[in-house]
């Protein structure tokens, strides 16, 4: 895929997706779908966040496997992440979605200030295949039961996520 104009910030796309579905419950797939190829970044962001929650052992394993699966999908050249039907069809109560996005979007907007579309060629194929390989490796590292690694790896994943969401190749290189 060749670089194209980066129309809207991710927070604006998510806000529009939420408002486009006024039903009492909204499908998770309906929130992810409008992000198109940026959905990998959104998925990595969602999977990076639990690494910052202070819990006893165990959160890194499942999150690492899911990060590795997202990386594998990028490595295989998928344009957007494949979500199992059960996850894509998972319905979130409108009030819950409003609360989560109401809390998360201001934070995402602040994180978006770190990034802007630059060196976008590094966020598209064939360079994205290398990013997929790196995410696969980072996911494998996160899944290992190594103490005190969740937070640093979570920070790295957060940078990857913002870089993928905002098509910032420079931030991707830094990460």
NUKE-962763 format. One record per atom (N, C-alpha, C): residue in three letters; z, y, x; atom name. Coordinates in pm, 1 decimal, decimal comma. Layout:
BEGIN
(ALA; (Z; Y; X); CA) ...
***
This chain:
BEGIN
(UNK; (0,0; -117,6; 85,1); N) (UNK; (0,0; 0,0; 0,0); CA) (UNK; (0,0; 123,4; 89,3); C) (UNK; (-79,8; 217,0; 56,4); N) (UNK; (-85,7; 338,5; 136,7); CA) (UNK; (16,4; 438,9; 85,1); C) (UNK; (61,7; 526,6; 174,2); N) (UNK; (159,1; 627,1; 130,9); CA) (UNK; (103,3; 711,9; 17,8); C) (UNK; (187,4; 745,8; -75,3); N) (UNK; (145,3; 829,7; -187,1); CA) (UNK; (248,0; 938,2; -209,4); C) (UNK; (211,8; 1030,7; -291,9); N) (UNK; (300,4; 1144,6; -318,1); CA) (UNK; (433,7; 1095,8; -374,4); C) (UNK; (538,7; 1148,4; -322,5); N) (UNK; (674,4; 1114,1; -365,1); CA) (UNK; (712,7; 1213,9; -474,3); C) (UNK; (693,8; 1172,9; -598,6); N) (UNK; (704,9; 1265,2; -710,0); CA) (UNK; (847,2; 1315,2; -734,7); C) (UNK; (936,6; 1225,7; -767,6); N) (UNK; (1071,0; 1266,5; -809,0); CA) (UNK; (1176,4; 1200,1; -722,2); C) (UNK; (1290,9; 1261,6; -717,7); N) (UNK; (1404,7; 1201,2; -650,4); CA) (UNK; (1450,5; 1081,0; -732,8); C) (UNK; (1514,7; 987,6; -668,3); N) (UNK; (1559,0; 865,7; -734,7); CA) (UNK; (1656,8; 896,1; -846,8); C) (UNK; (1746,8; 990,3; -825,4); N) (UNK; (1843,6; 1023,8; -929,7); CA) (UNK; (1772,6; 1072,4; -1056,1); C) (UNK; (1664,9; 1148,8; -1040,4); N) (UNK; (1589,3; 1197,3; -1156,6); CA) (UNK; (1519,0; 1082,1; -1227,3); C) (UNK; (1465,3; 986,9; -1152,3); N) (UNK; (1397,8; 871,1; -1212,4); CA) (UNK; (1497,8; 787,5; -1291,6); C) (UNK; (1616,9; 765,9; -1235,8); N) (UNK; (1718,9; 687,8; -1305,8); CA) (UNK; (1766,8; 759,1; -1431,5); C) (UNK; (1785,9; 890,1; -1421,4); N) (UNK; (1827,0; 969,3; -1537,8); CA) (UNK; (1722,1; 957,4; -1649,2); C) (UNK; (1594,5; 970,1; -1611,7); N) (UNK; (1485,4; 960,6; -1710,0); CA) (UNK; (1478,8; 820,7; -1770,3); C) (UNK; (1500,5; 718,1; -1689,0); N) (UNK; (1497,0; 580,1; -1739,7); CA) (UNK; (1607,9; 557,6; -1841,3); C) (UNK; (1724,4; 613,6; -1815,5); N) (UNK; (1836,1; 599,4; -1908,5); CA) (UNK; (1806,0; 670,1; -2040,5); C) (UNK; (1749,2; 790,0; -2031,7); N) (UNK; (1720,4; 866,1; -2153,0); CA) (UNK; (1598,7; 813,2; -2228,3); C) (UNK; (1513,9; 737,0; -2161,9); N) (UNK; (1396,1; 680,2; -2227,2); CA) (UNK; (1432,2; 563,5; -2319,2); C) (UNK; (1553,3; 512,1; -2305,6); N) (UNK; (1598,1; 398,2; -2386,0); CA) (UNK; (1725,2; 436,7; -2460,7); C) (UNK; (1712,4; 495,6; -2577,6); N) (UNK; (1829,4; 544,3; -2651,0); CA) (UNK; (1906,7; 435,7; -2726,3); C) (UNK; (1868,5; 309,4; -2707,2); N) (UNK; (1935,8; 200,6; -2777,7); CA) (UNK; (2083,2; 193,1; -2738,8); C) (UNK; (2159,9; 115,0; -2817,0); N) (UNK; (2302,5; 98,2; -2790,2); CA) (UNK; (2325,7; 20,8; -2660,0); C) (UNK; (2229,4; -63,2; -2623,1); N) (UNK; (2238,0; -140,1; -2499,4); CA) (UNK; (2105,5; -124,7; -2425,2); C) (UNK; (2112,3; -114,4; -2293,5); N) (UNK; (1992,9; -97,3; -2212,8); CA) (UNK; (1980,9; -214,4; -2115,2); C) (UNK; (1859,3; -264,9; -2101,2); N) (UNK; (1833,8; -374,8; -2008,0); CA) (UNK; (1840,6; -324,3; -1863,8); C) (UNK; (1897,0; -406,3; -1774,9); N) (UNK; (1901,6; -371,3; -1633,5); CA) (UNK; (1759,3; -354,9; -1580,0); C) (UNK; (1668,3; -439,6; -1623,5); N) (UNK; (1528,9; -430,9; -1580,9); CA) (UNK; (1464,1; -299,0; -1619,4); C) (UNK; (1507,1; -240,0; -1732,7); N) (UNK; (1451,8; -111,3; -1775,6); CA) (UNK; (1499,1; 3,5; -1686,3); C) (UNK; (1612,2; -13,3; -1621,8); N) (UNK; (1658,1; 87,7; -1525,6); CA) (UNK; (1585,7; 74,1; -1391,8); C) (UNK; (1557,6; -49,2; -1352,1); N) (UNK; (1496,7; -76,5; -1221,5); CA) (UNK; (1345,4; -55,4; -1223,7); C) (UNK; (1280,9; -91,6; -1331,3); N) (UNK; (1134,0; -88,6; -1339,6); CA) (UNK; (1070,9; 45,6; -1303,0); C) (UNK; (1120,6; 159,9; -1351,3); N) (UNK; (1055,1; 287,8; -1318,0); CA) (UNK; (1061,9; 325,1; -1170,3); C) (UNK; (1147,1; 257,1; -1093,3); N) (UNK; (1158,4; 288,1; -950,8); CA) (UNK; (1041,9; 230,7; -870,3); C) (UNK; (968,8; 135,8; -929,2); N) (UNK; (855,6; 70,7; -864,4); CA) (UNK; (895,9; 16,4; -728,2); C) (UNK; (825,3; 55,0; -621,5); N) (UNK; (855,4; -0,2; -488,6); CA) (UNK; (988,3; 50,2; -432,1); C) (UNK; (1041,5; 156,9; -486,7); N) (UNK; (1171,8; 207,0; -441,2); CA) (UNK; (1286,9; 121,5; -494,9); C) (UNK; (1256,8; 26,6; -581,8); N) (UNK; (1361,0; -58,4; -640,0); CA) (UNK; (1432,0; -141,8; -533,1); C) (UNK; (1363,5; -172,2; -421,9); N) (UNK; (1431,8; -243,2; -313,2); CA) (UNK; (1549,9; -160,3; -263,1); C) (UNK; (1528,9; -32,2; -246,6); N) (UNK; (1636,6; 55,3; -201,6); CA) (UNK; (1751,9; 58,1; -300,9); C) (UNK; (1718,5; 61,9; -431,0); N) (UNK; (1821,0; 63,9; -535,8); CA) (UNK; (1902,6; -65,0; -531,8); C) (UNK; (1833,7; -178,5; -514,8); N) (UNK; (1902,9; -306,6; -507,1); CA) (UNK; (1994,0; -313,0; -384,1); C) (UNK; (1943,2; -268,3; -270,7); N) (UNK; (2024,6; -268,5; -148,8); CA) (UNK; (2146,1; -176,6; -167,5); C) (UNK; (2126,0; -62,9; -232,5); N) (UNK; (2237,9; 28,5; -259,4); CA) (UNK; (2343,9; -40,0; -345,0); C) (UNK; (2302,5; -104,9; -452,3); N) (UNK; (2398,0; -173,9; -539,6); CA) (UNK; (2471,9; -285,4; -465,9); C) (UNK; (2401,1; -353,8; -376,5); N) (UNK; (2462,9; -464,1; -303,2); CA) (UNK; (2547,6; -417,1; -186,1); C) (UNK; (2524,0; -294,9; -139,2); N) (UNK; (2603,3; -240,6; -28,0); CA) (UNK; (2739,0; -190,5; -75,9); C) (UNK; (2745,7; -138,9; -196,3); N) (UNK; (2868,9; -76,1; -245,7); CA) (UNK; (2991,5; -167,6; -248,0); C) (UNK; (2980,3; -294,9; -289,1); N) (UNK; (3100,3; -379,9; -289,5); CA) (UNK; (3162,4; -400,7; -151,1); C) (UNK; (3087,0; -375,3; -46,2); N) (UNK; (3140,9; -392,8; 89,0); CA) (UNK; (3246,1; -289,2; 124,2); C) (UNK; (3254,7; -183,3; 45,7); N) (UNK; (3352,6; -78,2; 70,8); CA) (UNK; (3480,1; -96,8; -10,1); C) (UNK; (3482,4; -197,3; -96,5); N) (UNK; (3600,0; -225,2; -179,2); CA) (UNK; (3694,5; -312,4; -96,7); C) (UNK; (3818,1; -267,3; -77,5); N) (UNK; (3911,0; -347,3; 2,6); CA) (UNK; (3958,4; -469,9; -75,0); C) (UNK; (3896,8; -582,0; -44,0); N) (UNK; (3935,3; -708,8; -106,5); CA) (UNK; (3962,5; -808,7; 5,3); C) (UNK; (4039,8; -911,1; -26,3); N) (UNK; (4057,7; -1015,6; 74,7); CA) (UNK; (3921,9; -1080,4; 105,0); C) (UNK; (3921,8; -1171,0; 194,1); N) (UNK; (3798,5; -1237,4; 236,8); CA) (UNK; (3711,7; -1280,4; 119,3); C) (UNK; (3583,3; -1276,6; 140,2); N) (UNK; (3495,6; -1336,5; 42,2); CA) (UNK; (3382,5; -1252,7; -11,1); C) (UNK; (3389,6; -1120,6; -11,7); N) (UNK; (3284,3; -1039,9; -73,3); CA) (UNK; (3157,8; -1037,1; 11,8); C) (UNK; (3173,2; -1047,5; 143,0); N) (UNK; (3058,1; -1041,1; 233,3); CA) (UNK; (2962,5; -1157,8; 216,3); C) (UNK; (3015,1; -1273,9; 185,8); N) (UNK; (2930,9; -1393,1; 170,4); CA) (UNK; (2825,2; -1377,0; 62,5); C) (UNK; (2867,9; -1355,4; -63,1); N) (UNK; (2767,4; -1342,3; -168,7); CA) (UNK; (2678,8; -1218,8; -151,9); C) (UNK; (2736,2; -1106,6; -108,0); N) (UNK; (2654,9; -985,6; -89,3); CA) (UNK; (2553,5; -1006,4; 22,8); C) (UNK; (2594,1; -1074,2; 129,2); N) (UNK; (2503,4; -1102,0; 240,7); CA) (UNK; (2386,4; -1188,3; 198,7); C) (UNK; (2414,5; -1289,1; 118,0); N) (UNK; (2307,0; -1377,2; 69,8); CA) (UNK; (2209,3; -1297,5; -17,3); C) (UNK; (2261,4; -1212,2; -104,1); N) (UNK; (2174,1; -1133,3; -191,5); CA) (UNK; (2092,6; -1030,7; -112,7); C) (UNK; (2152,6; -969,0; -10,4); N) (UNK; (2079,4; -876,5; 76,9); CA) (UNK; (1968,6; -952,7; 149,4); C) (UNK; (2002,5; -1071,7; 200,1); N) (UNK; (1903,1; -1152,8; 269,7); CA) (UNK; (1787,5; -1189,9; 176,5); C) (UNK; (1817,8; -1218,8; 50,5); N) (UNK; (1711,4; -1250,7; -46,0); CA) (UNK; (1620,8; -1129,8; -72,2); C) (UNK; (1680,7; -1011,8; -80,8); N) (UNK; (1599,9; -890,0; -97,0); CA) (UNK; (1512,2; -869,1; 26,2); C) (UNK; (1569,2; -890,0; 145,6); N) (UNK; (1492,2; -878,7; 268,8); CA) (UNK; (1379,4; -980,1; 274,9); C) (UNK; (1406,6; -1101,2; 229,2); N) (UNK; (1303,8; -1205,9; 226,7); CA) (UNK; (1188,9; -1165,8; 134,4); C) (UNK; (1221,7; -1106,6; 20,7); N) (UNK; (1116,8; -1062,0; -71,0); CA) (UNK; (1030,6; -953,8; -6,3); C) (UNK; (1093,5; -862,9; 67,5); N) (UNK; (1016,4; -760,8; 139,4); CA) (UNK; (931,6; -825,1; 247,5); C) (UNK; (988,9; -921,0; 319,0); N) (UNK; (918,0; -991,0; 425,4); CA) (UNK; (797,6; -1066,2; 370,7); C) (UNK; (810,1; -1117,3; 250,1); N) (UNK; (698,7; -1187,6; 186,4); CA) (UNK; (592,6; -1091,5; 133,1); C) (UNK; (621,3; -962,2; 137,7); N) (UNK; (522,6; -862,8; 98,4); CA) (UNK; (523,1; -824,5; -48,1); C) (UNK; (630,6; -856,9; -121,1); N) (UNK; (636,0; -816,4; -261,6); CA) (UNK; (641,3; -664,0; -271,3); C) (UNK; (572,5; -608,7; -369,1); N) (UNK; (569,0; -464,1; -387,8); CA) (UNK; (699,6; -410,3; -444,0); C) (UNK; (766,6; -491,2; -523,9); N) (UNK; (895,5; -455,2; -582,6); CA) (UNK; (977,3; -582,7; -593,4); C) (UNK; (1107,6; -570,5; -601,5); N) (UNK; (1188,0; -692,8; -602,6); CA) (UNK; (1167,5; -774,5; -729,6); C) (UNK; (1169,2; -904,2; -711,7); N) (UNK; (1165,5; -994,8; -825,0); CA) (UNK; (1309,3; -1014,8; -869,6); C) (UNK; (1333,4; -992,1; -996,7); N) (UNK; (1465,8; -1013,7; -1054,5); CA) (UNK; (1460,5; -1136,0; -1144,3); C) (UNK; (1557,4; -1224,9; -1132,9); N) (UNK; (1560,6; -1337,2; -1227,6); CA) (UNK; (1565,4; -1282,3; -1370,7); C) (UNK; (1500,1; -1351,0; -1462,0); N) (UNK; (1492,7; -1304,5; -1601,5); CA) (UNK; (1630,9; -1275,1; -1658,3); C) (UNK; (1727,1; -1359,0; -1624,0); N) (UNK; (1862,1; -1339,7; -1676,9); CA) (UNK; (1921,5; -1205,5; -1631,4); C) (UNK; (1895,3; -1168,7; -1505,4); N) (UNK; (1944,3; -1040,9; -1454,5); CA) (UNK; (1865,3; -924,6; -1513,1); C) (UNK; (1733,0; -938,2; -1518,4); N) (UNK; (1649,6; -830,9; -1573,4); CA) (UNK; (1680,5; -806,6; -1721,0); C) (UNK; (1712,7; -913,8; -1793,9); N) (UNK; (1742,2; -901,6; -1936,7); CA) (UNK; (1888,4; -869,3; -1966,1); C) (UNK; (1970,4; -864,9; -1861,6); N) (UNK; (2111,5; -833,9; -1881,8); CA) (UNK; (2123,3; -695,7; -1945,4); C) (UNK; (2193,7; -689,4; -2055,8); N) (UNK; (2206,6; -563,8; -2129,8); CA) (UNK; (2340,4; -497,2; -2100,7); C) (UNK; (2331,6; -369,9; -2068,7); N) (UNK; (2449,0; -289,9; -2037,2); CA) (UNK; (2474,2; -198,2; -2155,2); C) (UNK; (2599,1; -189,4; -2197,8); N) (UNK; (2632,5; -98,9; -2307,0); CA) (UNK; (2595,5; 43,9; -2267,5); C) (UNK; (2538,7; 115,3; -2361,4); N) (UNK; (2493,0; 252,3; -2334,3); CA) (UNK; (2605,8; 339,2; -2276,8); C) (UNK; (2724,5; 328,2; -2334,3); N) (UNK; (2838,6; 406,1; -2285,8); CA) (UNK; (2873,3; 371,0; -2141,7); C) (UNK; (2867,5; 242,7; -2108,5); N) (UNK; (2895,9; 199,1; -1971,2); CA) (UNK; (2790,1; 252,5; -1875,7); C) (UNK; (2663,6; 241,8; -1914,9); N) (UNK; (2554,6; 292,8; -1830,3); CA) (UNK; (2568,8; 442,9; -1810,1); C) (UNK; (2603,1; 515,0; -1917,1); N) (UNK; (2623,9; 659,6; -1905,8); CA) (UNK; (2737,6; 691,7; -1808,2); C) (UNK; (2848,2; 616,8; -1818,2); N) (UNK; (2962,8; 641,1; -1730,2); CA) (UNK; (2928,3; 611,0; -1584,3); C) (UNK; (2866,3; 494,6; -1562,1); N) (UNK; (2832,5; 454,9; -1424,9); CA) (UNK; (2733,4; 553,6; -1363,8); C) (UNK; (2629,0; 586,0; -1437,7); N) (UNK; (2531,1; 681,1; -1383,9); CA) (UNK; (2589,5; 821,7; -1376,3); C) (UNK; (2677,8; 855,3; -1471,2); N) (UNK; (2743,6; 986,0; -1466,0); CA) (UNK; (2828,4; 1001,4; -1340,7); C) (UNK; (2890,1; 891,8; -1298,2); N) (UNK; (2969,7; 893,9; -1175,5); CA) (UNK; (2880,4; 879,2; -1052,4); C) (UNK; (2782,7; 788,9; -1061,3); N) (UNK; (2701,5; 755,6; -944,6); CA) (UNK; (2590,8; 853,4; -910,5); C) (UNK; (2531,6; 916,5; -1011,7); N) (UNK; (2418,6; 1005,3; -984,4); CA) (UNK; (2455,5; 1128,9; -903,2); C) (UNK; (2570,0; 1193,4; -927,5); N) (UNK; (2605,6; 1305,3; -838,2); CA) (UNK; (2623,3; 1260,1; -692,8); C) (UNK; (2681,6; 1142,4; -674,6); N) (UNK; (2696,3; 1087,8; -539,7); CA) (UNK; (2559,4; 1057,6; -479,6); C) (UNK; (2472,8; 997,3; -559,6); N) (UNK; (2336,7; 968,0; -512,7); CA) (UNK; (2262,9; 1097,3; -479,6); C) (UNK; (2280,7; 1199,3; -561,5); N) (UNK; (2216,1; 1328,7; -534,8); CA) (UNK; (2261,4; 1386,5; -400,9); C) (UNK; (2390,6; 1370,7; -369,9); N) (UNK; (2439,6; 1418,4; -239,8); CA) (UNK; (2380,8; 1337,4; -125,7); C) (UNK; (2370,4; 1206,1; -146,0); N) (UNK; (2310,9; 1121,7; -42,5); CA) (UNK; (2162,2; 1152,2; -24,7); C) (UNK; (2096,0; 1190,2; -133,7); N) (UNK; (1953,7; 1223,6; -125,9); CA) (UNK; (1928,9; 1346,5; -38,5); C) (UNK; (2030,6; 1429,7; -23,9); N) (UNK; (2015,0; 1548,2; 61,6); CA) (UNK; (2000,0; 1509,7; 208,2); C) (UNK; (2047,7; 1389,6; 244,6); N) (UNK; (2029,9; 1339,7; 380,4); CA) (UNK; (1885,3; 1300,1; 407,9); C) (UNK; (1816,8; 1264,8; 301,7); N) (UNK; (1683,6; 1206,5; 317,1); CA) (UNK; (1578,0; 1287,6; 244,6); C) (UNK; (1458,2; 1277,4; 296,0); N) (UNK; (1342,1; 1335,9; 229,9); CA) (UNK; (1220,9; 1256,3; 276,1); C) (UNK; (1115,6; 1258,6; 201,6); N) (UNK; (997,2; 1183,5; 243,8); CA) (UNK; (944,3; 1234,9; 378,5); C) (UNK; (954,6; 1152,7; 480,0); N) (UNK; (899,6; 1183,1; 612,0); CA) (UNK; (873,1; 1049,7; 681,5); C) (UNK; (772,7; 1049,9; 765,6); N) (UNK; (729,0; 926,2; 830,3); CA) (UNK; (717,4; 812,9; 727,5); C) (UNK; (662,1; 847,1; 611,9); N) (UNK; (655,3; 751,2; 501,0); CA) (UNK; (579,0; 624,4; 535,8); C) (UNK; (490,5; 632,9; 631,6); N) (UNK; (412,7; 515,3; 670,2); CA) (UNK; (504,8; 400,4; 712,8); C) (UNK; (625,7; 431,4; 760,0); N) (UNK; (720,9; 328,6; 801,0); CA) (UNK; (787,6; 259,6; 682,6); C) (UNK; (769,3; 312,3; 563,5); N) (UNK; (831,0; 251,3; 445,8); CA) (UNK; (730,8; 170,7; 363,1); C) (UNK; (607,7; 164,4; 406,3); N) (UNK; (504,6; 87,1; 337,6); CA) (UNK; (456,9; -25,8; 427,7); C) (UNK; (378,8; -118,0; 369,6); N) (UNK; (323,5; -227,3; 448,1); CA) (UNK; (230,8; -173,3; 554,3); C) (UNK; (224,5; -228,6; 669,8); N) (UNK; (290,0; -349,1; 719,0); CA) (UNK; (429,4; -324,2; 776,6); C) (UNK; (467,6; -198,4; 795,7); N) (UNK; (599,2; -168,8; 854,3); CA) (UNK; (712,9; -220,2; 767,1); C) (UNK; (694,5; -224,0; 635,0); N) (UNK; (800,5; -271,3; 546,3); CA) (UNK; (830,1; -419,2; 567,5); C) (UNK; (734,9; -493,4; 623,0); N) (UNK; (760,6; -633,7; 653,4); CA) (UNK; (869,9; -645,0; 760,1); C) (UNK; (866,6; -556,5; 857,7); N) (UNK; (969,7; -554,5; 961,6); CA) (UNK; (1105,2; -515,3; 901,5); C) (UNK; (1103,7; -419,2; 809,5); N) (UNK; (1227,2; -380,8; 741,1); CA) (UNK; (1284,6; -499,7; 665,9); C) (UNK; (1198,5; -576,5; 601,2); N) (UNK; (1243,5; -697,9; 532,6); CA) (UNK; (1307,3; -796,9; 628,3); C) (UNK; (1248,2; -812,3; 747,1); N) (UNK; (1304,5; -901,7; 848,0); CA) (UNK; (1442,7; -853,1; 892,1); C) (UNK; (1456,7; -721,8; 912,2); N) (UNK; (1586,0; -666,2; 951,7); CA) (UNK; (1690,4; -684,5; 842,0); C) (UNK; (1651,3; -663,4; 716,6); N) (UNK; (1745,4; -683,6; 606,2); CA) (UNK; (1786,6; -830,1; 595,3); C) (UNK; (1693,4; -919,8; 622,5); N) (UNK; (1725,0; -1062,0; 623,1); CA) (UNK; (1831,2; -1091,9; 729,4); C) (UNK; (1814,5; -1033,7; 848,5); N) (UNK; (1910,9; -1054,5; 956,9); CA) (UNK; (2046,3; -990,0; 924,3); C) (UNK; (2044,3; -868,5; 870,9); N) (UNK; (2169,9; -799,5; 836,7); CA) (UNK; (2243,0; -875,7; 725,6); C) (UNK; (2167,9; -926,8; 628,7); N) (UNK; (2229,2; -1007,4; 522,7); CA) (UNK; (2294,5; -1133,1; 577,6); C) (UNK; (2227,5; -1197,2; 673,6); N) (UNK; (2285,3; -1317,1; 735,7); CA) (UNK; (2413,1; -1281,6; 811,7); C) (UNK; (2412,5; -1168,8; 882,7); N) (UNK; (2533,3; -1125,2; 954,1); CA) (UNK; (2647,3; -1095,2; 857,2); C) (UNK; (2614,5; -1030,6; 747,0); N) (UNK; (2717,1; -995,8; 648,7); CA) (UNK; (2777,5; -1121,6; 586,2); C) (UNK; (2697,1; -1224,7; 569,1); N) (UNK; (2744,3; -1347,9; 506,1); CA) (UNK; (2838,0; -1427,7; 596,7); C) (UNK; (2831,7; -1401,5; 727,8); N) (UNK; (2920,6; -1473,3; 819,6); CA) (UNK; (3064,5; -1426,4; 800,6); C) (UNK; (3159,2; -1517,8; 810,8); N) (UNK; (3300,1; -1478,7; 791,8); CA) (UNK; (3360,5; -1413,8; 917,0); C) (UNK; (3307,0; -1298,5; 953,8); N) (UNK; (3357,5; -1225,7; 1069,8); CA) (UNK; (3446,0; -1112,4; 1017,0); C) (UNK; (3573,3; -1109,6; 1057,6); N) (UNK; (3664,1; -1006,9; 1004,8); CA) (UNK; (3621,7; -865,0; 1043,3); C) (UNK; (3649,1; -771,7; 954,7); N) (UNK; (3631,0; -627,7; 975,9); CA) (UNK; (3485,4; -585,0; 997,7); C) (UNK; (3391,0; -660,5; 943,9); N) (UNK; (3250,1; -621,6; 960,2); CA) (UNK; (3188,1; -569,0; 831,9); C) (UNK; (3252,6; -588,0; 719,2); N) (UNK; (3192,6; -544,8; 592,0); CA) (UNK; (3165,8; -395,6; 588,8); C) (UNK; (3262,0; -315,5; 633,5); N) (UNK; (3246,4; -170,9; 624,8); CA) (UNK; (3133,3; -120,4; 714,8); C) (UNK; (3128,3; -156,8; 844,0); N) (UNK; (3016,9; -108,4; 927,0); CA) (UNK; (2880,1; -156,5; 877,8); C) (UNK; (2873,4; -282,0; 835,5); N) (UNK; (2745,9; -332,5; 784,2); CA) (UNK; (2713,1; -263,4; 652,3); C) (UNK; (2813,6; -236,4; 571,1); N) (UNK; (2792,1; -162,7; 446,3); CA) (UNK; (2734,8; -24,4; 472,2); C) (UNK; (2783,8; 43,5; 576,5); N) (UNK; (2730,2; 176,0; 612,7); CA) (UNK; (2583,4; 165,6; 654,6); C) (UNK; (2551,9; 63,4; 732,9); N) (UNK; (2413,7; 41,2; 774,5); CA) (UNK; (2324,9; 16,2; 652,5); C) (UNK; (2373,2; -65,8; 560,7); N) (UNK; (2296,6; -95,2; 439,1); CA) (UNK; (2280,8; 29,4; 352,0); C) (UNK; (2382,6; 113,5; 349,2); N) (UNK; (2374,0; 238,1; 273,9); CA) (UNK; (2262,7; 327,1; 330,2); C) (UNK; (2253,9; 335,9; 462,1); N) (UNK; (2145,2; 413,4; 524,5); CA) (UNK; (2009,1; 353,1; 492,9); C) (UNK; (1998,9; 220,6; 502,1); N) (UNK; (1874,0; 153,3; 465,9); CA) (UNK; (1835,5; 185,0; 322,0); C) (UNK; (1933,3; 175,3; 231,9); N) (UNK; (1906,5; 197,1; 89,7); CA) (UNK; (1854,2; 338,1; 64,0); C) (UNK; (1920,6; 438,5; 120,3); N) (UNK; (1877,2; 576,7; 98,8); CA) (UNK; (1739,2; 598,4; 159,3); C) (UNK; (1716,3; 541,6; 277,4); N) (UNK; (1584,6; 555,3; 341,4); CA) (UNK; (1475,2; 492,7; 255,5); C) (UNK; (1502,1; 375,7; 197,3); N) (UNK; (1401,7; 309,8; 112,6); CA) (UNK; (1383,1; 383,7; -19,3); C) (UNK; (1492,1; 434,3; -75,8); N) (UNK; (1482,8; 506,8; -202,6); CA) (UNK; (1401,7; 634,9; -189,4); C) (UNK; (1422,3; 705,9; -81,0); N) (UNK; (1358,1; 836,7; -65,4); CA) (UNK; (1238,8; 835,5; 29,1); C) (UNK; (1196,3; 715,7; 71,2); N) (UNK; (1079,1; 701,8; 158,4); CA) (UNK; (1093,9; 781,6; 287,2); C) (UNK; (1211,7; 767,9; 349,5); N) (UNK; (1242,2; 841,8; 471,1); CA) (UNK; (1233,4; 747,3; 591,2); C) (UNK; (1117,5; 744,8; 655,3); N) (UNK; (1096,9; 660,4; 770,4); CA) (UNK; (1182,7; 698,4; 888,8); C) (UNK; (1213,7; 827,9; 903,4); N) (UNK; (1298,3; 872,9; 1014,1); CA) (UNK; (1440,2; 816,7; 998,4); C) (UNK; (1494,5; 821,1; 876,8); N) (UNK; (1627,2; 764,9; 851,6); CA) (UNK; (1624,8; 613,2; 869,5); C) (UNK; (1515,2; 551,2; 830,3); N) (UNK; (1498,8; 408,3; 847,7); CA) (UNK; (1502,0; 372,3; 995,9); C) (UNK; (1434,8; 450,8; 1077,7); N) (UNK; (1438,5; 428,0; 1223,1); CA) (UNK; (1578,8; 445,8; 1277,7); C) (UNK; (1649,7; 546,8; 1230,0); N) (UNK; (1786,7; 570,4; 1275,9); CA) (UNK; (1877,7; 452,9; 1238,7); C) (UNK; (1857,4; 399,6; 1119,9); N) (UNK; (1938,2; 285,7; 1075,0); CA) (UNK; (1904,2; 163,6; 1156,5); C) 
***
